[in-house]
Amino acid sequence: MQLIKQFFYGDYDAMKVAGNPADAAATPSVATQEWPIWEVFVRSKQGLDHKHVGSLHAADAAMAIENARDVYTRRQEGISIWVVESKYIHATNPDEAESLYEPAADKVYRHPTFYELPIELKHI
Amino acid sequence: MNIYWNQQWPAHIQYALFLADNALILAQQHSKWCGKGPILEQDIALSNIALDYLGQARNFYQLAAEELNQLEGVQFYTEDSLAYHRTDRNFVNLLLTELEQPNWGHCVLKTFLYSSFASLVFQKLMHIQAGELTAIAEKSNKELAYHKRWSQDWVIRLGDGTAESNTIMQQALNQIWPYAGECFIPANFETVFWQNHPSFFHELEKEWMDYLQTIFTEATLQLPAKQAWQTGGKQGIHTEQMGYVLAEMQYLQRTYPNSVW
């Protein structure tokens, strides 16, 4: 059983090369003229995590950062941007969701609900 | 007497109008590309830049309007009247800003030339005591730094790209370059405005040209042979293009005077 499987978020270029991302990077297909897709993560303020906000097209990392700035932070949404090419994201297989996630459903004792948190603690 | 342009106005008001006109006309030309960019992300980028320039124009017009009302003892000038009621002979923008933008190469090259030129001017404004002008320059310079980086990337990307992109970029440069020199050939109001800094235009030309040369070399673009610069914009003598720009931009206010939202 394969637990970790790579999904291609619309990046058909990489999908055709199939499998090893390194191969995909080394031999870009000339069949499609589309720029690759990048996933964008934005940190809204100091101290918070980078959150996934969406994706976009860009020819390279530098352009992806600039596009992300123009597309996702034009209303003061963030102070820091990460981008990663979509083909480098590995995801769990939805077909295996049952075995992966459902066993946790009946284990309430794993939740920290039996503690009282100080009011000063935020974002937990 | 022409109520919308007067050589006798203080130089700093004329200079504010010059900076406002540059930003407004460039914003207008860029905004025509809204919805027509080569890819969604870049369409948004150029529209953002157009809005940045519109914002800069508003700041400079508001300042000019306030000072003109004070000077003439009237309540006549507003940012809108300065933008929509003046004719081409009243506009003192650089010819560079009004040139048409038939392809993406022209869009990025015009942005590149103007933003790199303007950021040098604005940096200098930040180092002298020019009151409100200094404040607006400081705010605008952050935007210009981004425009410069964005357009510089594109000039290099397309210049040093494929044979086709290089050809189109080189053609754009050949067409636009004769209009670059006007940036550092001072008009009367500029000479007066910078009178305490007599070497300003000389330094500006040198620093700007060195920078442009560096980028064009990296982009494998050739500067056209030295030729006479096209000038006249700062004196209100514009290219044919300016009439079309104003006709479209001012249409509503000309047809329905003083209409509001």
Interface residues (C-beta under 8 A of the other chain):
Chain A: W35 L56 H57 A58 A59 A62 M63 E66 N67 R69 D70 V71 R74
Chain B: I39 L40 E41 Q42 I44 A45 N48 Y146 R149 W150 D153 R157
